[in-house]
Amino acid sequence: MKKQNHEPMATIEQDLKDILKDKTPLIVTQIEKEIISTIKYKTELANKNNITRTNAYLSFYLEYPEIHWAFLAHMVSRNGGYNMTDLKSSILSSILSPTQQVSLFHFLERANSLIFHDAYPQLLLYKKSIEDNISYFHLLPLFSVSTFMTPIWTFFFRNKLSSTFLTFALITNEQQYVEKHLMTLNHTKQAIFQNFMYMIQEVMGFTHVIFPYKKYTFLRKYSLSGIEVHNFQSVQTRINIGKKLYHILFSKQAYSSILDFANKHVHTGSRSDYWPHEYTSNQNQSKIFSPSLILSWENVKHHSPTYHDWYTNYSKVKYWRDKVKADFQDITKDVKRDLTLMKSIDKVQKMIN
């Protein structure tokens, strides 16, 4: 049996340690300044709302399918949009007060926006590097991207290692970034987790991240794959969730049909995109009202966070390459069960009111 070559991995691990000590000043050429300016402009343009972000991820993936993370980001961002419009649905609008709806929306919107703000420049820098056949990844710090990603992208570009390798690094980076700039803030802990944790995890449907697949044409509905989510305030839990979702998304049982769904159904934020037999984006008492995002919430102007690199010690990423077992599973029945529960809660709430 041929001995497995671990040298590439040993090299990247050493590069990740070395960059923590690298204090070399960055000198930028005029051409590079123009590249930076263009990428920042395109990122801001596409970071308008959940719809524009979700579409940008898919467009990039279709052009560069070796960057698996972009498709994962697209599908997870679709779920983010569903969660945002759920707040205005015929069920949750009777359970949550207007103030609670706004607080939760801003939490979801900020998380969605932060990840895009950090990740999309990385994708565009990869695109430019491919086009010019030059590695521009030394410019990543100028987009306030963690130093963790510089050796990762550089190594991926030069050595064409597996897409899984890059996906795991991006999952780790984005969750650590959100942890640093949102999840650990006092406002988030007090206004969201302490006050709404039960509502978020047990009532609102946040317990499932769903990937529609295998459409039944005559019934106009899809089966659902994905996983049930709990304890998402833990950064390591979110990283593991991301890895599990990645394995499910690219499983042989689901990948082709999920991609087919993504291509055929423009993301509106309404759950009627995948289950029109249960949801409607129009007021219809026979179905659950699930409005489009554009009609639910106005665009939010975000301010970029002050740069604080989360990658300060190699111990933080010691296990970034570790695999997390996740077999494909159909969760359609579980989602239907939770939907039935939500309908019952809504019915009781309306009787009380």
C-alpha positions in Angstrom: 0.0 0.0 0.0 1.3 3.4 -1.0 2.2 5.5 2.0 0.0 8.6 2.3 1.9 11.9 1.9 1.3 14.2 4.8 3.8 16.8 3.8 1.3 19.3 2.3 -0.6 19.4 5.6 2.5 19.7 7.7 3.5 22.7 5.6 0.2 24.5 6.0 0.2 23.8 9.7 3.6 25.4 10.0 2.6 28.3 7.8 -0.4 28.9 10.2 2.0 29.1 13.1 4.6 31.2 11.3 2.1 33.9 10.3 1.3 34.7 13.9 4.9 35.9 14.2 5.1 37.7 10.8 5.4 41.5 11.3 6.5 42.3 7.7 5.0 45.5 6.5 2.7 45.2 3.5 3.6 47.3 0.5 0.8 47.8 -2.0 1.2 48.6 -5.7 -1.2 51.0 -7.6 -2.7 48.0 -9.4 -3.3 46.3 -6.1 -5.0 49.4 -4.7 -7.4 49.4 -7.7 -8.1 45.7 -7.1 -8.9 46.4 -3.4 -11.1 49.4 -4.3 -13.1 47.4 -6.9 -13.6 44.4 -4.5 -14.8 46.6 -1.7 -17.3 48.3 -4.0 -18.7 45.0 -5.3 -18.9 43.6 -1.8 -20.8 46.6 -0.5 -23.2 46.5 -3.5 -24.0 42.8 -3.0 -24.3 43.2 0.8 -27.6 45.1 0.5 -29.8 42.4 2.1 -30.3 38.7 2.5 -31.6 38.3 -1.1 -28.6 40.0 -2.7 -26.1 38.0 -0.6 -27.7 34.7 -1.2 -27.8 35.3 -5.0 -24.1 36.4 -5.0 -23.0 33.2 -3.3 -24.8 31.0 -5.9 -23.5 33.1 -8.9 -20.0 32.7 -7.6 -20.3 29.0 -7.0 -21.7 28.4 -10.5 -18.6 30.1 -11.9 -16.1 28.4 -9.5 -17.6 25.1 -8.4 -14.3 24.1 -6.8 -15.2 26.5 -4.0 -17.7 24.3 -2.2 -18.1 26.8 0.6 -19.9 29.2 -1.7 -22.8 26.8 -2.3 -23.0 25.9 1.4 -23.1 29.6 2.2 -25.9 30.0 -0.4 -28.1 27.3 1.1 -27.5 28.4 4.7 -28.2 32.0 3.7 -31.5 30.9 2.2 -32.3 29.5 5.7 -31.3 32.8 7.2 -33.9 34.5 4.9 -36.6 32.1 6.0 -35.9 32.8 9.6 -36.1 36.6 8.9 -39.5 36.3 7.2 -40.8 33.8 9.8 -40.8 36.8 12.2 -43.6 38.3 10.0 -45.4 35.1 9.3 -49.0 34.5 10.3 -47.8 32.3 13.1 -45.0 34.1 14.8 -46.4 37.6 14.4 -49.1 36.6 16.9 -46.5 35.2 19.3 -43.8 37.8 19.2 -44.3 41.5 20.0 -43.2 44.0 17.4 -40.2 44.9 19.5 -39.1 41.3 19.8 -39.6 40.9 16.0 -37.3 43.8 15.3 -34.6 42.7 17.8 -34.5 39.2 16.4 -34.4 40.5 12.8 -31.5 42.8 13.5 -29.6 39.9 15.1 -30.2 37.6 12.1 -29.5 40.4 9.6 -26.3 41.4 11.4 -25.0 37.8 11.4 -25.8 37.3 7.7 -24.2 40.6 6.8 -21.0 40.1 8.8 -20.3 36.8 7.2 -20.8 38.2 3.8 -18.7 41.3 4.6 -15.8 39.0 5.6 -16.2 36.1 3.1 -17.2 37.7 -0.2 -13.9 39.7 -0.6 -12.1 36.4 -0.2 -14.1 34.9 -3.0 -13.5 37.9 -5.3 -9.8 37.9 -4.5 -9.7 34.2 -5.5 -11.5 35.1 -8.8 -9.0 37.8 -9.5 -6.1 35.5 -8.7 -7.4 32.9 -11.1 -8.0 35.5 -13.9 -4.5 37.0 -13.6 -2.8 33.7 -12.5 -1.2 35.6 -9.6 -1.8 35.1 -5.9 -3.2 38.2 -4.4 -3.9 36.7 -1.0 -1.3 38.7 0.8 -3.9 41.5 0.4 -6.5 39.8 2.6 -5.5 41.8 5.8 -6.5 45.0 3.9 -10.1 43.7 3.9 -9.8 43.0 7.6 -9.8 39.2 7.0 -8.1 37.1 9.6 -4.5 36.2 9.1 -5.7 32.6 9.5 -7.0 32.7 5.9 -3.9 34.1 4.2 -1.8 30.8 4.3 -5.0 28.8 3.7 -5.9 30.6 0.4 -2.3 30.9 -0.7 -1.8 27.2 -0.2 -5.1 26.2 -1.9 -4.3 28.4 -4.9 -0.9 27.0 -5.4 -1.5 23.4 -4.6 -5.1 22.9 -5.6 -5.8 20.8 -2.5 -9.3 19.4 -1.9 -12.3 21.6 -1.7 -13.1 20.1 1.7 -9.8 21.5 3.1 -10.8 25.0 2.1 -14.4 24.6 3.2 -13.4 23.6 6.7 -11.1 26.6 7.0 -13.8 29.0 5.8 -16.4 27.5 8.2 -13.9 27.9 11.1 -13.0 31.4 10.1 -16.5 32.7 9.6 -17.9 31.3 12.8 -14.9 32.7 14.8 -15.5 36.0 13.1 -19.1 36.1 14.0 -18.2 35.0 17.5 -15.8 37.9 17.9 -18.0 40.6 16.4 -21.5 39.6 17.4 -22.1 36.6 19.6 -20.0 37.7 22.5 -21.3 41.3 22.6 -23.2 42.2 25.7 -26.2 43.3 23.7 -26.4 40.0 21.9 -26.2 38.0 25.1 -28.7 40.1 27.0 -31.2 41.0 24.3 -31.2 37.7 22.3 -29.9 34.7 24.2 -31.2 35.5 27.7 -34.6 36.8 26.6 -35.4 34.8 23.5 -33.4 31.6 23.7 -36.4 29.3 24.2 -38.3 31.1 21.6 -35.5 30.9 19.1 -34.6 27.2 19.6 -37.9 25.6 20.5 -40.7 27.5 18.9 -39.5 29.5 15.9 -38.3 26.7 13.7 -34.7 27.6 14.2 -34.1 24.0 15.2 -33.7 22.9 11.6 -31.5 24.0 8.8 -33.2 22.6 5.7 -32.1 21.7 2.2 -35.0 21.0 -0.2 -34.3 18.1 -2.5 -36.2 15.4 -4.5 -39.2 17.3 -5.8 -42.6 15.6 -6.2 -43.9 17.3 -9.3 -47.6 16.5 -8.9 -47.6 17.5 -5.2 -45.6 20.6 -5.8 -43.4 20.0 -2.8 -39.9 18.9 -1.9 -38.6 16.5 0.6 -36.2 18.1 3.1 -32.7 17.1 4.1 -30.6 18.9 6.8 -30.1 18.7 10.5 -31.6 19.8 13.8 -29.7 22.5 15.5 -29.4 23.3 19.3 -26.9 25.3 21.4 -25.9 27.5 18.5 -24.5 30.1 20.9 -21.4 27.8 21.1 -18.8 28.6 18.5 -17.5 25.1 18.3 -21.0 23.8 18.0 -21.6 26.1 15.0 -18.4 25.0 13.4 -19.4 21.3 13.8 -22.9 22.1 12.4 -21.3 23.8 9.4 -19.1 20.7 8.7 -22.1 18.4 9.0 -24.2 20.5 6.7 -21.4 20.5 4.2 -21.3 16.7 4.2 -25.0 16.4 3.8 -25.1 19.1 1.0 -22.5 17.4 -1.1 -23.7 13.8 -0.4 -24.4 11.7 -3.4 -28.1 11.3 -2.3 -28.8 15.1 -2.3 -26.3 17.3 -4.1 -27.7 17.2 -7.6 -31.3 17.8 -6.6 -30.4 20.5 -4.1 -28.5 22.3 -6.8 -31.4 21.9 -9.1 -33.7 23.5 -6.5 -31.3 26.4 -6.1 -31.1 27.0 -9.8 -34.9 26.7 -10.5 -36.2 28.6 -7.5 -35.2 32.2 -7.1 -34.7 33.0 -3.4 -37.4 35.3 -2.1 -37.2 34.5 1.7 -40.7 33.0 1.7 -41.0 29.4 2.7 -43.5 29.0 -0.2 -40.3 28.8 -2.4 -40.1 25.2 -1.4 -43.4 24.2 0.3 -46.2 26.1 -1.5 -48.7 23.4 -0.2 -48.1 24.7 3.3 -47.0 28.3 2.9 -48.1 31.3 0.8 -46.5 34.7 0.2 -50.0 36.1 -0.2 -52.6 36.5 2.5 -54.5 33.2 2.4 -56.1 31.8 5.5 -56.0 28.2 4.3 -52.1 28.3 4.4 -49.4 29.8 6.6 -48.6 33.4 5.5 -44.8 33.5 4.8 -44.1 36.8 3.1 -41.1 37.6 0.9 -38.2 39.3 2.5 -38.5 42.5 0.4 -42.0 43.1 1.7 -41.1 42.1 5.3 -38.1 44.2 6.2 -36.4 47.3 4.9 -32.7 47.2 4.0 -30.3 47.9 6.9 -27.2 50.1 6.6 -24.4 48.3 8.5 -21.2 49.7 9.8 -18.0 47.6 9.5 -16.8 46.4 12.8 -13.5 47.6 14.2 -10.8 45.1 13.1 -9.8 42.7 15.8 -8.3 39.5 14.5 -9.7 36.5 16.3 -6.7 34.4 15.3 -4.3 35.1 18.1 -3.1 31.7 19.0 -2.7 28.4 17.1 -4.6 26.6 19.8 -7.8 28.2 18.5 -7.5 26.3 15.2 -5.8 23.1 16.4 -8.7 21.0 15.3 -9.9 23.0 12.2 -9.2 20.0 9.9 -11.0 17.5 12.1 -13.9 15.7 10.3 -17.3 15.6 11.9 -19.4 12.6 11.0 -22.7 13.4 9.4 -24.7 11.0 7.3 -27.4 12.1 4.9 -30.9 12.0 6.4 -34.4 13.0 5.3 -35.9 15.2 8.0 -39.2 15.9 6.3 -41.3 14.2 9.0 -39.4 16.1 11.8 -40.0 19.5 10.1 -43.7 18.6 9.7 -43.9 17.6 13.3 -42.5 21.0 14.4 -44.8 22.8 12.0 -47.8 21.1 13.5 -46.6 22.1 17.0 -46.2 25.7 15.9 -49.7 25.8 14.5 -51.0 24.5 17.8 -49.2 27.1 19.8 -50.5 29.8 17.4 -54.0 28.6 17.8 -53.8 28.7 21.6 -52.2 32.1 21.5 -55.0 33.5 19.3 -57.6 32.0 21.6 -56.0 33.7 24.6 -55.8 37.0 22.9 
